[in-house]
């Protein structure tokens, strides 16, 4: 499958988001909160959720076969 430049860029940023989410998850595990409802811990976990969701969306965009969708040619989409 041939990927376009935009898909390669999306895959790069998906991997970057995955790695950053793992980094924030590790930081939230190592962070010692001083009180039960610590806003720093909550923001670290919110960053993990946001980056994981972004990475999943970018990964789907990077893996989608766009040849028939971009060129609007039906030859790629026909079943043999």
C-alpha positions as CSV (number, residue, x, y, z in Angstrom):
1,X,0.0,0.0,0.0
2,X,1.4,3.3,-1.0
3,X,1.1,6.1,1.6
4,X,0.8,9.7,0.7
5,X,3.0,12.4,2.4
6,X,0.1,13.4,4.7
7,X,-0.4,9.9,5.9
8,X,3.3,9.6,6.7
9,X,3.2,12.8,8.7
10,X,0.1,11.6,10.5
11,X,1.8,8.3,11.4
12,X,4.8,10.2,12.7
13,X,2.7,12.4,14.9
14,X,0.6,9.4,16.0
15,X,3.8,7.7,17.3
16,X,4.9,10.9,18.9
17,X,1.5,11.2,20.7
18,X,1.7,7.6,21.8
19,X,5.2,8.1,23.3
20,X,4.2,11.4,24.9
21,X,1.1,9.7,26.5
22,X,3.2,7.0,27.9
23,X,5.6,9.7,29.3
24,X,2.7,11.5,31.0
25,X,1.3,8.2,32.4
26,X,4.7,7.4,33.9
27,X,5.0,11.0,35.3
28,X,1.5,10.7,36.8
29,X,2.5,7.4,38.5
30,X,5.7,8.8,39.9
31,X,4.1,12.1,41.0
32,X,3.5,12.3,44.7
33,X,0.4,14.4,45.3
34,X,0.3,16.5,48.4
35,X,-3.5,16.3,48.8
36,X,-6.3,14.0,47.5
37,X,-7.6,16.2,44.8
38,X,-4.4,17.5,43.3
39,X,-4.9,19.5,40.1
40,X,-1.4,18.5,38.8
41,X,-2.2,14.8,38.9
42,X,-5.6,15.4,37.2
43,X,-4.0,17.4,34.4
44,X,-1.4,14.7,33.9
45,X,-4.1,12.1,33.5
46,X,-6.2,14.4,31.3
47,X,-3.1,14.8,29.1
48,X,-2.8,11.0,28.8
49,X,-6.5,10.7,27.7
50,X,-6.2,13.5,25.2
51,X,-2.9,12.3,23.7
52,X,-4.1,8.7,23.5
53,X,-7.3,9.8,21.7
54,X,-5.3,12.0,19.3
55,X,-2.9,9.2,18.6
56,X,-5.7,6.7,17.8
57,X,-7.3,9.2,15.3
58,X,-4.0,10.0,13.6
59,X,-3.2,6.3,13.4
60,X,-6.5,5.5,11.7
61,X,-5.9,8.4,9.3
62,X,-2.4,7.1,8.5
63,X,-3.6,3.5,7.9
64,X,-6.6,4.4,5.7
65,X,-6.4,3.4,2.0
66,X,-7.1,6.8,0.3
67,X,-6.3,5.9,-3.4
68,X,-9.9,5.5,-4.5
69,X,-11.1,8.3,-2.3
70,X,-8.6,10.9,-3.5
71,X,-8.6,10.1,-7.2
72,X,-12.3,9.2,-7.3
73,X,-11.5,6.2,-9.5
74,X,-13.6,3.2,-9.0
75,X,-11.0,0.7,-10.2
76,X,-9.4,0.5,-6.8
77,X,-12.7,-0.1,-5.0
78,X,-14.1,-2.9,-7.3
79,X,-14.1,-6.4,-6.1
80,X,-12.8,-9.1,-8.5
